[in-house]
Amino acid sequence: MQQGGGILVVGADGMIGAALAERFVNEGRRVVGTTHKGGPNSATFDLERDAATWPIPPNIAVAYLCAAVTSTEDCRVRPDIARTLNVNRTVTLAYRLMHAGARVVFPSTNMVFDGSVPFQHAEAATCPKTAYGRMKAEAEEQMIALGDHACIVRLTKVIGPRMPLLVRWRELLERQEPVHPFSDMVVAPISLAHAIDALMHVGLGNSCGVFQASSTEDSTYHEVALRLAERLGANKKLIRPVSAAESLGRFEHLPRYTTLDTTRLRVEFGLVATDVMNSLEYAA
């Protein structure tokens, strides 16, 4: 890693990328953020067109590859297009950045596993059941093969103030209208703040490989909605669950567990996993 170099955030218009860039700026680091359209505080970068030719800014110490097709539905119905971006173009850019001396941090997902085991270890063999998970697992494997400057940070569901689902739920509850969360789909939510802490520590650290950030528990979306209502002081009778299994055509796979083992983050950086209520405190 180039000492004293800048931070590159590819995909600085997404929830994670935007928060990451803002945090580094607030800490006085030189940050180059990229978006599709560019702007006063960002550079123009299109992952589909520019991965092999984009002029990499000089003296970049750490690069975060946050740009991706993240919709599981888009990955399912348009796998060729999504794979080109999520695997081929992303790995091409990672190679060029590492060749330029940057440390590369790749946000990944618990969906590289099938969800049959709780608190899955980072060293376990990947076994994705969705198109999105398969793309992330393949990109992980190819990046690790590139060399010692590749860092993978697997995240469970990241929730923040701008998360569309939570925004919608809050609006409904404030209007005293019912919310219909899934009673049989689990999630291990972490706050956006915790995800950014993990990404920053890994990026600025000295070791690479695979790190994992997760909540301490799996909760159904029904339970998350109930806790959100409690957090907001809303009427819990407005939380009226429905079954995801009955809408299985909308989902490739319903995992039994989504939690990941977070020992390495705790041992190397002192980052302790938090529970669902703590995650909602930063999002509600």
N, C-alpha and C positions, 0 to 999 in steps of 0.2 A: 504494500500500500504506500502511496506517495504521501510522505509526511507533510502536513500542513496544506494538503490539496483540498479541492472543492468537493462538493456533493452534487451528484447528478441524480435527479428523480425523473425517470421516464414514466410519463403518465401522471403528471402533477395536477390533472383536472379531476381525477377520481377521488373517492372518499379517503382512501389510505394515502395516496400520493400527495394530495393537497395538504393533509394534516402533517405528513412527514416533512414536506418542504417548509411549511410554516414553522414547525418546531425547530428545524435547523436554522432558519433565518433568525428566529427569536434568540437562539443561542449564539448568534454572531458568526455563523459559518457562511462561506460563499456557496450559494446554491444556484444550480442551473436546473430549472424545471422545464419539462417539455409537454406540449399539448398538441392536438391535431391542428389547431388554428393559430397557435402562438399568441403573442400579446405583449404588453409592456413589460411584464415580469416573467415571461416564458419564451422558450424557443419552439419553433415549429418542427414537429417530428411526426411522421406517419409510419407506424410499425410495419404496415404492409408494403410501403414503397421504399422506405429509407434505411432499413436495417443494415444493408450492405454498403451504403454509400454516404450516409449522413456524416458530416464532419464532426468528429468527436471533439468536444471542447478540451483545451489543454489543461494539464495538471488536475485531473480528476482523481481523487483518492478513493472514493466509494461511489458506486453506481447502484441505484435501486431500480429494478425492472418491474414497475407496477402496471404498465400498460398490458392489457390482455382482453380477450373475449371472456368475460366472467359469467355471463348468463348460461346456466346449465342447459336451458332450453335451446338457446342459439347453438351451443356446442352439439346438442343432440340432433337438431334438424339440419344444421349446416356444418357437418364435421370436417369436411375438406377445407373450407374457408377458415374455420376456427383453428384447425390444427396448423395450417400455414402460419397463422399469427402466433398462436400460443406455444408452438414448438419450433418450427423452422426459423422464422424471423427472430424470435426471442433468443434462440441459441446462437444464431449468427451475430446478433448484436453483443451478446455476452462474450463471445470469442474475441471480437474486435476490442471491446473494453478491457478485457484481461490482457490482451496483447499490448494495449496502451499503458498498462501498469495499474489499472484500477482493480479494486476489490469489488466483486459483484454480489449483490444480495438479491435473491429471488424469492418473493413471497409465494408460498404454496398453500396447500390445503389438507385438511384431514381426509378429504375425499380421495386421496391416493390409496386409502384403505377401504375395506368393505364394511367396516363398522360392526364386525362380529365380536370384537374384543374391546373392552373398555380400557382407557389409559394406554393406548397402543404405544409401544416403544419405537423410538426413531429408527432403530436398527432393523426392525421387522421388514420383511419383504413386502413391497407394495402389492396391492390386490384390488385395484379400482373397479367399481361396478357402473360407473357413468362415463360418458364421453369426456366430460370436463376433467374428471379424475384421471382418466387415462392420459390425457394431454399433459396434465401437470406432472404425472409420474414419469412420462417419457422425457419431458423437458428437464426434470430433476436429474435423471440418469445421465443425460447428455452433458449437462453443465458440470456435474461432479467429474465426469471423464475429461473435462477440459483442463483441470488442474487444481492447484491448492488455493486459488483465489475465489472459488465459488462457494457461496454460503446460501443454504436453503433455510427458510424460516416458514415452517408449516403453521398455519393459523386455523383455529376453529372459527365459527361464525363471529365476525366482527360487527359490533353494533355501535352506532354513533348517533348524535343528534339529528343528522340528516338521513338516516336510514329510512327509506320510503315506507316500509312496513310499520315501523314504530311511529312515524309521523302520522300515518293513516289511523293507527289505533288510538293515538292521543287525540286526534281530531274527533273521532267518533265518541270516545269516552267523555270528552269535554262537552259534546252536544247531547250526552246521555243517550247515545244510540248504541246498539249491540255490536260486539266484536266477535268474529267467528274463527278462532285459532284452531289449528289441528291438534287433536288429542292424542295422536299416535305417531307424530313426527318429532324426533328428538333433536336437540341442539345443545352445544356447550358454549354459550356465548361469552366472548371477552369484549371488554370495552375498547373503543378506538384508542384511548389513551394507553392502555396496556399493550395493544398491538404495536403502537409507535415506540413505546419503551423497548420492546423486544427487538424491533428492527434497528433502532439506533444503537443499542448495545452490541448487537451482532456486527453491524456495519463498522463500528469504531473499535471493535475488539481485535484480538490477535489470532484467533483460531477460526477455522471454517468447518464445512461439513453441514450436518443437519441439526437444526434446533426446532423445538416445538413449543407453541404457546396455546394454552387451553384453559377453560374454566375447570373448577374442581368437581363439577357434576354435570351429568346429562339431565336436561329438563325438556319436557314436551313444550311445544309452542303454547299449549293451554296454560301450563304452569308459568311460563314467561309472561303471558298476558295477565294472569292473576297477580303476579308480582308487580307488573307495571301499574295495574289498577291500584294496588296497595301503595305504591310509590307516589302516585298522583292523588291519592285520596278519593278515587272514583268508586262507584258502586260495583262491587264484584259480580252482582247478578247480571250485569251487562255482558259478562264474558260467557259466551255460549259456544262451546266447542263443537267441531265437526270432525269427521274422519278423513284422513288423507288416503287411507287404504281404499276407500270407496271411490276416490278420484285417481286411482293408480295410473291411469293412462297419462296423467300429467307428470308423473315422476318415473324416472328410470329405476330408482332404487330407494327403499326406505331403510336406512341403517338402524341397527339396534342400539348402537353406541356411536358417539362422535368425539368423546374425550381422548386426549393425547397425553402421554407422559411428558412432563415438563422438567424433569430432573436437571438436565444440562443447563437450562436457563437459570435455575435456582443456584446450582453449584458454581457456575462460572461468573454470573452477574448479580446474584442475589435477588432475582426477580421471582416473586412468589405468586403462584396461581391464585386467582380470586374466585368467589362464588358468583352466582347469577345476580343476586341483589346488589353486590358491589359493582358489577358490570353495568347494571341498569342505572345506578346512581350517576354514572357519567354520560348516560344517554337519554334519560328522561327529563 
